[in-house]
């Protein structure tokens, strides 16, 4: 009897959490990039409960969608074809470190640029017939801390056992959603640890700030490579959109109809 043909990979949005619209106080007084705290209104939207996983991203590669120009923005397509700085990246068709990563199906995908994250979102939008995108940093922070200004998704006090940060001493990614204590008021997981996450927001440099590029994106959340300070709900990481790290991934937002 001939073997059954393997099923083609499918696009997966995963479980999402409804984030009700509302006002919250964004920022803090503890870092110049977070100051001053200010009130922000966020409209209702949905956010993926966990970051995009290796298995979810694999469908984007295995279907060949990654090679289709229609999913890429102009800058992303230029980056993919070597027209923009790759920061040492040899193979731009798959995430950096993919060969080691692909056997960890339920870990967050990492080693991706903002361009790759946006192309994946565009492809997933078409597959699911929904508006799927990177969250803004306002949306991300609100989903992480709610409206009570908590510094960590679970509350006021840091606990090294609740999130995969440097203090947790794992030294690499773990399965998305574990440890289970890293949970926001809206039920969104992994917002203090595991991997940092790209957002759609452009970073506006502070007066006199020296940065590696004039074109920067904001990433949010802590990672296994971040200490307690960098895992706070208000902390802002900034990178050129063509950067990639083994501790930098993304999650998706879905616009409410």
N, C-alpha and C positions, 0 to 999 in steps of 0.2 A: 504494500500500500504506500503510495507516495506521501512524503511529508506534507503537512498542511502549510500553505503559504503564510508567511508572517504578516500580521496586520500592519498597514501603514501607520506611521506615527500620527497622533492627533493633537491638535492645538488644545491646550487646557488652560482655562482661566483660574481654576481652583476655587476654593471657598472665599467668598468676599464678605466683608462686614459693612453694614450701613452706617455711615457717619452722618449724623443729623447736622443740619445747618445751625450755626450759632456764632456768638462772639467769644473770644478768649483773649487772654493776655499773652502775647508772643514775646519771646526774648527773656533776658535776665540782666542782672547787674554784674555778673561774674566774668564776663569776657567782652572786650571792646566790640567784637563783631555781633554780639547779642544785645548790645545796649543802644538806646534805652528800651525797657519793656514798653509795649504799646498794644492797644486794643485792635483786633483784626476780626472781620467777619468772614466766615467760610460758608459757602453754600453747600447744600447736601450733596454727597457723593458716596461712592462705594470704594473701599480699599481692600486689596487682597490681604487675607489674614496672615500670610507668610510671604517672604521674598520669593521671586521667581526661582524655581529649582533647576538643577541640572537636567532632570528628565523633561521638564517643561520646555527649556531652551533647546534641548536636543531635537525636538520636533521641527523647530525653525531651521536647523541645519540639515536634518535628514530628509526633509521634503524638498530641499534645494531652494527654499524661499529666500535664504540668506543671499543668494546670487541674483535675485531679481531687483532691478533698479527701482521699481515702483514703491518699494517699502522704505527706501532710504531718502533722507533729506539731501539737499545739494551738497552740504558740507560733509555729511556722512559718506556719501558716494565717493566724493573726492578723497576722503581719508582712506576708504576701503581700497582704492586703487593707487595709493602711494603718493597722492598729490599734496597731502598734508602730513605734518610730522607724526610719525608713528611711535616716537619715544622708545625706539629699540624693538618694536614688535616685528617679528619676522613673518608670521602668518596672520593676516588680518581677517581671514574667512571664518575663524573660530576663536573662542575666548583664549586668552593666554593661559597656558597650563591645562588645556582641555584634555590631553591624553591622560593625565593623572586624575583629573576631576570627573571624567565621564563615568567612572565606576562608582561614584558617590551620588546616586540618582536623586536622593531626597535632601541633599545638602543644597544650600543656595548656590546658584551659579555666580561665579566671580571672575575677575580678570577681564571684565567687559568695559568698554568705553560708553560714554553717554550716547554716542552715535549708534552703537549696536543695540543699546536698550531701547532707543526710539524706533529703530527699524523693527525690532521684535514687537513693540506695541502696535505699530501700524499694521503689521501682518496679522496679529491676534485680533485687532479690531475687525478686519475683513472676515476672518474665520468665524467670529462670534457675532458679527453684525451689531456691535456695540462700540461706543467710543471708548477705547482703551488707550491710556497714555501714562506718562510719568506724572506723579503728583507734583504740585507746586510745593515749595518748602512750607508755606502757610498751612496747606492741607496736611502735609506730613506731620508737622508739629502738633496741630490740633488733634489728629488721630492718635498721636503718641501720649499726649498729656491731658486731653479733655479741657475743661474750663476752670480747673482749680489750681493751675500754675505748678503742678507737681513736677519736681526735677527728674523723676524716673517714671517710667510707664506704670509701675505698680504702686508708687507713693513717694513718701518723703525721704526714706532712708535707703542708702545703698546696701545691697546684700550680694556678695560675690557668688553665692550659690544660685542666684536667680537668673543670671544672664551670662552668656559666653563672651566675657570681656577678658582683658589681660589678667585680671585678678583671679579669674576662674582657672587659669593655668592650663587650658587645653592646648593652646598654641596653634589651632587650626579651626576650620568650620566644623559644625556639627549638623545633624539633621535639622531642617527648618522647624521651628516651633519647640525645640528643646534647647535648654531647660524650659519647663512649662511655666515657670514663674515670671518670665519676661513677657508680660501681657498688659496691654493698655486698658483704659476704662471702656473702650469700645470693643475689646476682645481681639485686638490686633497684636500679633506675636512678633518677637525678635526685633523690637525697636530700640533696645539698649545694647544688644550684642549680636554676635554672629558675623554679619557683614554690614558695612556702611552701605548707603543706598543713594543712587543718583536721584536728583529731582529735576524738574523742568526749569527751575529758577536760575536766572543769570545772576552772577555775583557782581555787585557794584563796589569797586575798591574804596576803602577809606582814604581820606586825605593823607598823602605821604606814604601809603602802604606800598611796599616793594613786593611784587608778585612775579611768578615765573612766566606769565602770559597775560596780555590784556583781555583775553576772552576766557572767562571762567564760569564754571557751573557750581552750584551748591550741592553737596551731598549731605545726607543726614543720617543720624543713628550711630551707635557705637559698633565695634566689631571685636573679634578675638584679639586684635592688635591694639585696641584702645583701652586706656585706663578709665577709672570711674569718671574723671573730669570730661573726657570725650564721649562718654556714653550718656550724658545728660540729654533730656528731651529738647533743650534749646541750643545745643552745640551745633556750630556750622563748620563743616569741612568745605574747602574750596579747591577745585582742580580744573585744569584745562579739559575740555570735553573729550580729547583724545587720549587722556590718561587711563591707565588700568592698573589694578593691584589685586593680589590674591585675597584681599579683605574688602573689596569693593564690588557690590552687586546692585540690584535694584528690585523694586516691587511695583506693581501696577495699580493705577486708580481707574475707576470706571465711572463715567458721567451718568448721573441719574436722569432718567427720562422724564 
